């Protein structure tokens, strides 16, 4: 059984795909998320990690994009 770094197993993704998405994606596509071979798309665990880092950021310390460079 293939398992991603964050513990999500391929069989879990297959079950979620079947239950909630009517098997929209093939098992081969889901296997690419767990164990990327093409190198074009980031694996799911790295995307989840990046999302967690974004959510953990204190937005009070981040200036809006349009305000960049306007502070002295």
Buried (B, 14 or more C-beta within 10 A) or exposed (E): EEBBEEEBEBBBBBEEBEEEEEEEBEBEEBBBBBEBEEEEEEBBBEEBBEEEEEEEEEEEEEEEEEEEEEEE
